[in-house]
Amino acid sequence: MTVSRPVSAPDVLARKGGEAPLVMVTAYDAPSARAVDEAGVDMILVGDSVAMVVLGYDDTLHVTIDDIAHHTAAVARTKPRALLVADLPWMSYHLSRDDTVRNAAQLVRAGAGAVKLEGGRKRVDAVHAILDAEIPVMGHLGLTPQSVNAFGGFKVQGKTLDAARVIVDDAVALADAGCFALVLECVPDAVARMVTDAVPVPTIGIGAGRHCDGQVLVYHDILGFENRVRPRFVRRYANLHDAATDAIARFADDVRAGRFPSSDETYHASENVSEALGLYGSAAEASVGADTVHA
């Protein structure tokens, strides 16, 4: 089968208003990246959500640029066809242009084809700095998890007319600054539609309704690995948390009952080695016994 070339940021930009919506899914390591890419998605996001779904934190504020680079490199080693987008974490693009470019470059060196940052018009200077380094930038508006303390929690944004107008204005500013796509998180569908109609770049929704140019969800939410919190916008396509728990419990039962490992799951010494070690009888008996235990 002929493998098509990797997806680029200009490819994503060209999909604005296309018939087939864009698909983006998070991945944080090689196994998840292989599964996501083989499923045929357009973009893989190494999100700062790694803080909660992999590293056990309560929010995204604890991950560093080194953390994101580490997980980005693991995903990049699988050589995905999908465009690999990496999140710039909190305080990696807030202090100076030099820090912003240096941190974005670290993610590109780790394998990212683009970076994502949160915030509206106040991030335009950071967008320009990164673009000046020839690195594509994806924006993120609405519920921006790095602003959770300022928002007073994980809350839907843009619910009032004034707030909706701010999001639209921010989206236009980011698109004008050169972002090739925008994530819209947890905003009313009417607001997402306004933004989608107002900007010439694709909008990628998460909790933003069906009027965006694409959709993104977290890998662990899609597969049901994360069962502590289930946001309204998540549709689970599997329940792998329960499946994994059941499989590991059955393994533990087999170990405790002496059913694992069986003879077929054991490396056996040759007869002459067993005889030399004085173990031939017990080894043979153990082999026979193990064969009768496991089918």
JOZIZI-V64851 format. One line per field, one symbol per residue. phi: phi as a letter, one per 40 degrees, with the letter a starting at -180 (. if undefined). Layout:
# JOZIZI-V64851
phi: ???
This chain:
# JOZIZI-V64851
phi: .ccccccbdcccdccdgcccccbbbcabaccccccccccgccbbbccccddccbcgccaccccbccccccccccccccfcccccbbcccdgcabbacccccccccccccchccabbbbhcdcbccccccccccgbcbbcabgcbdcbdcccghcbcbgcbccccccccccccccccchccabcbbfbdcccccdcdccbcbcbbcagbgccccabbbcdccdcgccbcbbddccbcbabccccccccccccccccccgcbccccbbcbcccccccccgbdcccccccccccccbc
